[in-house]
Amino acid sequence: MTARRVDLAPDADIAAVAATYPGEDLVLVICPGRDGVAQAMVEAVIAPLAIAAAPDARINAVIPAEGAEQEAIAAAVAYLAAAHAVTGQLLSVGI
């Protein structure tokens, strides 16, 4: 089973979004645009969400920098989607 890519807007509630896909492996793409505190909070919630979803599902995230190339983001998503033993991880992509 491959993971579903979910692109999150800067104002998205990450926990609410993850809750709409119960039992599904997710790779969350956390789009830039949050202030520093909001970004830190979003990054900090990935591991607890992954723990709550386990063992039925995996939750990982890709954090693209401003100006990150779409190909690099897609490659990071593909890696996390295919890495069946990986959960609760963040991959930063870009400059």
C-alpha positions as CSV (number, residue, x, y, z in Angstrom):
1,M,0.0,0.0,0.0
2,T,1.4,3.4,-0.9
3,A,0.9,6.5,1.2
4,R,-1.5,9.3,0.2
5,R,0.1,12.7,-0.4
6,V,-1.8,15.5,1.3
7,D,-0.7,19.1,0.7
8,L,-1.5,21.3,3.7
9,A,-2.2,25.0,3.3
10,P,-0.4,27.3,5.7
11,D,-3.6,27.7,7.7
12,A,-4.6,24.0,7.8
13,D,-5.2,22.2,11.1
14,I,-2.8,19.3,10.7
15,A,-4.4,17.1,13.3
16,A,-7.9,17.6,11.8
17,V,-6.6,16.8,8.3
18,A,-4.9,13.6,9.5
19,A,-8.1,12.5,11.3
20,T,-10.0,12.6,8.0
21,Y,-7.8,9.7,6.7
22,P,-8.1,7.1,9.5
23,G,-6.1,4.0,8.8
24,E,-4.4,5.4,5.7
25,D,-0.6,6.0,5.3
26,L,0.0,9.7,4.8
27,V,2.8,11.9,3.6
28,L,1.9,15.4,4.6
29,V,3.4,18.2,2.5
30,I,3.6,21.2,4.8
31,C,3.5,24.2,2.5
32,P,5.5,27.2,3.6
33,G,3.8,30.4,4.9
34,R,3.5,29.9,8.6
35,D,5.2,32.0,11.2
36,G,8.1,30.4,13.1
37,V,6.0,29.4,16.1
38,A,3.2,27.9,14.1
39,Q,5.8,26.0,11.9
40,A,7.5,24.6,15.0
41,M,4.1,23.4,16.4
42,V,3.2,21.7,13.1
43,E,6.6,20.0,13.0
44,A,6.3,18.9,16.6
45,V,2.9,17.2,16.1
46,I,4.1,14.8,13.4
47,A,5.6,12.2,15.8
48,P,2.6,12.1,18.2
49,L,0.2,11.8,15.2
50,A,2.3,8.9,13.9
51,I,2.3,7.2,17.3
52,A,-1.5,7.6,17.5
53,A,-2.0,6.2,14.0
54,A,0.3,3.1,14.6
55,P,0.3,0.3,13.9
56,D,-2.6,0.7,11.4
57,A,-1.1,3.6,9.5
58,R,2.1,5.7,9.0
59,I,2.3,9.5,9.0
60,N,5.3,11.3,7.7
61,A,5.9,14.9,6.4
62,V,7.8,16.8,3.8
63,I,8.7,20.4,4.6
64,P,9.6,22.3,1.4
65,A,11.5,25.5,1.7
66,E,10.4,28.6,-0.2
67,G,11.4,28.0,-3.8
68,A,11.9,24.2,-3.5
69,E,11.7,22.5,-6.8
70,Q,8.5,20.3,-7.4
71,E,10.7,17.4,-8.5
72,A,12.6,17.4,-5.2
73,I,9.3,17.5,-3.2
74,A,7.9,14.7,-5.3
75,A,11.0,12.6,-4.8
76,A,10.9,13.1,-1.0
77,V,7.2,12.1,-1.0
78,A,7.9,9.0,-3.1
79,Y,10.6,8.0,-0.7
80,L,8.4,8.3,2.4
81,A,5.5,6.6,0.6
82,A,7.7,3.6,-0.3
83,A,9.5,3.3,3.1
84,H,7.1,1.0,4.8
85,A,9.1,0.9,8.0
86,V,9.3,4.7,8.4
87,T,6.8,6.7,10.4
88,G,6.9,10.0,12.3
89,Q,9.6,11.5,10.2
90,L,10.2,14.9,8.7
91,L,12.1,15.5,5.5
92,S,13.1,19.1,4.7
93,V,13.5,19.8,1.0
94,G,15.0,22.8,-0.8
95,I,17.2,25.7,-0.2
